[in-house]
């Protein structure tokens, strides 16, 4: 069934799927599910013929319907990785003639010829991935391929907040006038079709030209002697000129305007360029609408994944001018006339549709689908052209994706959590800068917590204090770290073990050992939260004291506990000494 519910036409009885491998096994034809076709002629590559034939067979297996390459862009990337390898083969007189003749030494020599950078790493991995499909590949070569390829990452950084805002503002300045232009001309067309415009008036002529534009993709044209086309004379005055802004751009986005819309989608959702290029028209969730708020459902595909992780959907609500759903509403409104002109073609289900007629802008670009003057999606070349038109050095899509997912959404965008953390988050300098105060605060908290749970009183053999507390001696009762200088200490007696003014002599060991044992007994009688809040730190400090004194001294102290010690600790725990 088609997207509109009509039965699809059956293929002719004599139809056969085009062969993937042709011309004596040296021509590979790859057709993907986007309707794109690419031809890879292995006779144009250097190197031994048997080796090129083997590479072609392995390449064709990946391009076949049951293969793993579902996109022409993937096969083209692999093609440009294979070429340097065949050039390396051709440059050596003793080069292996086929895959089975390949040696680990020759593979290592090819590997050493590559620079330690991401692009050459891609060459290495793609050629190795192809050759490993061949059962004739020697085991020693497979082991050599498994060794890590060390390369230096380019260190692509996320945009700073001010850079991010500037890019979004530039994209809005490109897209918003286009939306308003299409919205205004759509209104005029609807008025003309509704008969609300007087016949023969300039507004009526403009509506007639817009009607032709909406149905055919261009205003009424007449051929010129030079071979070109020009707007019919009777419409030129009402159109205001014959340039694109006065003719087809009245209802359609240009390629650069569609690229600006793609940049806005990337800045809002953190999608990569391929996902945005292939984004289908979002559907409206049932029971949502203008009154309750529109909720769109986006269908996404991650081509590098397989199984359940390949497809996902996201619900996006249009809750107002600043919401992500409002951007989708505006994108649908700006591209609706183009989809109407293309209907009922299947390509009309793509969200980003643009229009171009000039040969130098958007024509014959690699991997681009065109139907007449209409193009679909936005690729790196289009966003690069838009970026340069607003003062950027190139396409901002990759850095936008990293910026949004790392600094704003702070969650994976069609990646695993491990990839998100390892590839995107940890190497990002802004994340590292933001982590410095967090790490510092955590270190301070840990230090303070350690001080709270480590015994701070001084252990002595001879009494040198001038005041006796319920637990130990004190050398400076009026200058406690827990109170104001010059005033008597009001801290709880259990805090004496955390005070550097406190002194512990062998006369206090038995009492403190019994207190430690009593606090441990309370742990089983109280709720964990209560014990942690009131008694855990004091118990930890006494445990630290026991470790410092040693098990033998601590056990002997427990054996020497007197009735007076038990009574004193019992009063302390009951709160009899509290002020």
N, C-alpha and C positions, 0 to 999 in steps of 0.2 A: 504494500500500500504506500502511496505517496504521502507527503506531509499534510495534504489537504483531504485525505481520505479516498482518493480515486485509485482504482486498481492500476497497477503499473503495467505497461505494455510488455507482452511476452517477447523474448528474443526470437529472431528468425530461426527456422528449423536447421538451417545450415550454419548457424553461428558457432564459432569456435573461439575460445579465449586466445588472444594473441600470444605467441611464444615469447618466453622471457629471454631465451638464448637463441640467437640466430647467426647467420653468416659464418657458418663453419665453426661455431662455438666461440667467436671473438666479439660478438655484438650482444649487449645486454639491454633489454627494453624494460623499463620500470614504470608501471602505472600505479598510482596510489589512490586511496579512497576519496581524495579531494579532486579527482579528475585531471591531475597533472601527469604528464608523461615525460620521461627523460631517456635518452639513448646514450649508451656508454660503449664507445668503439675501442676495443682493446688492441686493434691493429695500429692505432696511433701511438701506442706506448712503446718505449724501447725495451730491450731485454730479450732473453731467450724465448722463442715461440712456445715451447712446451710449458714454461713457467707462466707465460701470459694466458695460455689456455686454461691452466689450472686456476689461476686467479679469477678468470672470467666465470668458470663454473662455480667457484665458491661465492663470487659476487652475485651471480644469478640466483643461487639458493637463498641468499638473504633477501633478494628482491621479489621472490616468488610469493604468491598469495599465502602460502604457509610459512613464509620467512618472517624474520623479526624486524625488517625495515618497512615500516608502514607509511613513510613519507619520502617523497622525492628529495626533500632537503637533506635527509639523513644519507641517502645513497650518494648525493652529490658531494657531501662532506667526505665520505669514505673514498670517493673517486679521486679527490685531490690529495688524499693521504697516500694512495697507492702509487701515484705517479712518481714521487721522489724515490720510492723503493725500487721501482723498475729502472729508474735512471741510475741508481746505485749498482744494480745488477749489471747493467749494460757497460758500466765504466770499468769492470774487472774482467780480465780475460779468463780467470779461473772461477768465474761465478757459477753457482749451481744451475743446472739446466732445468730442474723441476723441483717440486716441493720435497720429494723424497731425498734429494741430493743436498738439501740445505744442512749446514753444520752449525754447531753452537758458536764456533769461532767466527764464521761469516756473519751470523746474526749479531754477535757482540760488536763486530766491526761496524755494522749498520747502526747499531745503537749508539756507539761512540761518535758517529758522524752527526748525530742530532744534538742540537743546542739544548741546554737545560732550561727550557721555557715551556709554557703551557701548550703552544701550538705544536711543537715537536713531540711533546708527550702524547698529543692526540694522534699524530702520525704513527707513533710507536704502538699505541694501544689498538688502533683500528687495523693495522696490518697484522699484528699478532692475533687479534680476534678472528680475522679471516683465515689465516693459515692454520690455526688450531682446529678448524673444522675438518681439515684433511687428515684422514687416518694414517697417511703415509709420512706425516711429519715425525721425525725422530724424537725419541724421549729426551735426549740431551738438549735439543733445541727448545722443547717445551719447558724444561727446567730453566734454561737461560731466559726465556720470555717471562717466566714467573718472578724474576728478580725485580726489585722495585726500581722504577725509573725516577731518579731524583731530579726535581726541577724546582725552579723558584717561582712562586706565585707572583702575579702582577701587583697584588696588593690594592685591589680596587676598593675604594673607600665609599662609605655612605655619604650622602650630601649633608652638609651642615644645615641647621634649621633655616637660616636665612637663604641659603641656596635653594633648598627645597621649596620654600614659599615663593621665591622668584620664578622658579620653573613652573609651578602651578599657575602663578599669575600670568606668565607669558602664554601658557596653553589656553587659559581662559580668554585672554585678549584675542587669540586667534579663533577660538570656537564660538564664543558668545555672539559676536557680530554675525557669524554664519547662521547660527540658530535663529537669531532675530530676523535675518533676511529671509530665511526659508519659512519661518512662521508667518511673516507679513504677506509673502507671495502666496502661500497656501490659503490664507484667509481671503485674498483677492480672487483666487481661483474658485473657492467654494461659493463666494458671492456670485460670480459669473455663472457657475453651473446651476445655482438656485434661481437664476433669473432676476437677481436684485440689481442688475446693472443695465442702464438704458442702452438699447441697440444703437450702434453707430457712434457712440461716444468713445473718447480715448480710453476710458476704463474698460469699455466693452472690447476694444481691439486688444488691449493688454490681456484681458481674460482669455480671449481666443488664442493668443500666442502662448499663454501659460498652459492652456489645455493641450495644445499640440506638444509642448515641452513635456508635460506630465505623461503623455501617451507614447511618445517616440524617443524621448531622451534629448531632444533639442527643439529650439524654436523653428518656425517655418523657414526653410533655407532654399536658396537657388544656387545652381552651379555657376562657377565663373569660368572664363576662357582659360585661366591659368590652371584649372583643375581643382581649385579649392571650392569652398562653399561659403555663402554669406547670407545673413538674415534678409528675408524678403523686404523690399523697400517700404511697403505700407506699414510695417510694424516697427521700423527703426526709430521713429520719433517717440512712440509710446514706450519702447524699451529703454530709450535713453542712450543707445549706442550699440555697437556690434561686438564689444569685448565680452569676455566670459562673465564678468560681474553683472552685465546687463542682460545676458542671455541665459545660458544653462545654469549658471550659479544661482539663479533666482530660486531654484528648487532643489539643488543638489550640492553636496559638499565637494570641495576640491580635494585632491590627494593630500595636500599639506594640512588642510582643515581636519580631514579624517585622522591624520597622524597626530595632530594636537589633541583630538578626542581620545585617541589611544593613550597618549601621555597622561591625560586626566584619569583614565581608567586605571592605568598602572599606579598613579599616585594615590588613588583611592583604595584599591584592592591589593596591590602588590603582586599582580599577575606578571608572568614573563611575556615577552613579545609574541611568541608563538601562540600562547593561549589567547591573547587578545586578538590576534589576527584571525583565529579560527572560532572566535566566540559566536555562539548561535544566539538568535533573538530570544531573550528571556521570556518565560511564560509567567502569567499572572496566577498567583496562588488562589484557589477557590475561596469564596467568602471574603475576599479582600477587594477593595474598590475605593473610589474617591472619597466616600463618606467615612469609611473606617481606616483608610490609609492603604495605598497599593503595596503589595508584597510581591516582589519578583523572585522567580526561581532561576538561578543561573546553572546551566549544565556545563561542567568542566571536564576536560580530558587531559591526563598526564601521559603523553605518548611513550615515555621511557619506562613506564611501569607496566606491569602485567597483572592479570587477575583482578581482584576486587579493588585494588588501589588505583586502577587506571582511570576510573570514572568517579566523579563526585558531584554533588549539587550543593548550592548555598542559597539561602533565602536572604533577600536584601529588601528592606522596607523603605518606602518613600515617605518620610516623616516631616519633610519640610525642606527649606532651601539649602541647609547645610548637611543633609543626610546623603548617604551613598546612593540610596534609591532614587533621589532626585536626578542624579547624574544619568542613571539609566533611563529615566523618563525623558530627559532632554535628548539623549542619544537616539532613542526610538523616534522621537518627534523629528529630529534633524535628518534621519535616514529613511523615514517612512515613504516620502515620494519616490525615492530610488527603488525601494522594494516593490512598490506598487507598479512602477514601470517595468520591472523585471518579472513580475508574477505572470504565469505560475511556475517559473523555473525554480529548481531546488535551491539554487544559489541565493534566492531571495530570503532564505532562512538565516543568512549571516547578518550579524548586528552592524558591522562596519561596512558600508557601501559608499563608494565615492565615484566621481565622474571626472573624466579628463578627455580632451580632444587633441591637445597639442602633442606631437610625436615625441618631444624631448622630455615630457613629464609623465612618467609612469608607464611608458610603452616598452614592451619587450624586456621587462626586468625578469631575472631568473626566478622561477617558481611562482610567478604571479598569474592569477586567473583573471581573464578579461572577457566580458561579454559586451561586444560593441564598445561604447564609450565608458562602460561601468567597470570598476575594479572592486576588489574585496579585501578587507582586512588592512593591516598596516605592517610593513616589514621594517627591518633595520635601515634600509636605504631611505625609506620615506621619512622615518623619524629622524634620521641623520640630516636629511635635507631641511626638515622643519627646524631642527635644533640650530643648524647653521644660520637659518634665516632670522633667528632671534638672538644670535650672538653666542651660542654654545659651540664647543669644539666638535661635537658629534652627537650621536644618539644618546639620550639620557636614560633609556629603558632599563639597562642592567643595573645601573646605580640606583634608579628609582625603586626597583624591586627590592634591592638590599636595604635601602633606607626605610621603606615602609614596613617590611617584615621584621627588621631588627630593632628599629627605634620607635615605631609607632604601634604596629599590631603586636609585636613581641611574641609571635608564635609562628610555627612553620607555615609557609605558603606553598602547598602541594609538594612538600618535602617531608622526610622523616625527621623526628626530633633530633636524632643524632647528626644528620646532615645539617640541619638548621643551626645547631650549636657549634659544630666543628668548622663548617665552611663559612657561615655567615656571621655568627655572633662573636665567637672568641677572637678572630683576627681583626675585628672592627675597632679602630682607635677610639671612637666616641664611646663605645661600650667600655673599653678599658679605662678611659678617663672618668666615666660615671661610676665605675666600680671602686675607684680609689677611696673616696670618702666612706663608702659602704664598708669596704674592707677595714679601713681605719676604725670606724665605729665598732665593727665587730671585734677587732683586736682589743679596743679599750674595754668593751663589755666583757670579753673573755678574761682580760687582766683583772678587772674589778670583781668578776665572779670568782676568779682564783683567789683573790685576796680575801673574799668573804668566806671561802671554804678552807683556807689555810690558816693554821694556828699562828697568831701574831704576837702572843704574849712571850716574854723572855723567860727561858728556863735557866734557873740559877741553883746553886747549892746552898748558899747562905741567904737568910732573909735580909733584904735591904729596903724594904718598903716602910711607909709611914701610915698606911691605912690597910685594913683588912676588909675584903668584900666577902660575899657569901660563897665565892668559889676560889679566889686566890688573893694575893696581895696587890697593892697599887702604890706607885711611887709619886704620882702627881694627880691627886683627886680633883684639883681645881683647874686643870688644863687638859681636859679630855678631848680627843679628836672627834667625839660624838656630841660635843656641846660647845657653848660659848666660852672663850678664854676668861679666866678669873672667876668662873662660877662653878658650883659643885656639879659633879657628873650626875646626870639623871638617866643614863643608859641602863637598860635591863642587864641584870647580872650575867646572863648568858653571853652578852656581848664582850665581857671581860676577856674571853679567849681570842677576840679579834682586835684587842687594844694593845698597842706597843708599850703602854704605861704599866701593864699588868706584869706580875712576877709569879712564877710557879717554882716552888721548891719541893723537895721530897715529901714535906709535910702535907702538900696539897694533892699528891698523886692518888691516894686512896679515894678522896672525895670526888675528884674529877673522873676517875675510872668508874666509880659507882654512877655518876651523872651520865656518862656515856652509855652504860648498860641500861639505865632507866629510860633514856631517850630511845634506845633501840627497842625497848619493850613497848613504848607508846606507838611505834610504827605499825605494829599489828593491831592496835586497838582503835586507831583513828582512820578517817578517810584519807586516801593518799594525797589529795589536794590540800587538806588541812595540815597534814604532817609536813608536806613539802614547804608550805608557806610559813609555818611557825617553828619547826624544830630541825629541819633538814640541814641548814647551814651550821647550826651549833653542833649537831652530831658529826658533820664532816670535819669541823675543826678539831674536835676531840679525837676523831679517828686519826687525824694527822699527828696529833700529840702522841697517841699510842704508838704510831710507827716510828716517831723520832726517839721515844724512850726505849723501844724494843719490846718484843713479846714477853720476855722474861720479867722485866720491870713492871710491865702493865698487869701481868697475871698476879705477880706478888702484891701489887697495889690493891687488886680486887680482894685478895685474901686478908688484907689488913683493914678493910672498911669497918668502922665502928658504928655503934648505935647513934652516936652524935652526928656522924657523917650522913647516915640514912635519914635522920630527922631533918637535918639542914637541907638536903636535896629534896625531901618531900615537901617542905615548906616553900622552897624555890619554885617547884613545878606547880604547886597549887596557887601561886601568886601571893603568898603571904608577905613577901618582901616588896611587892609592887607599890609604888607611891600613889 
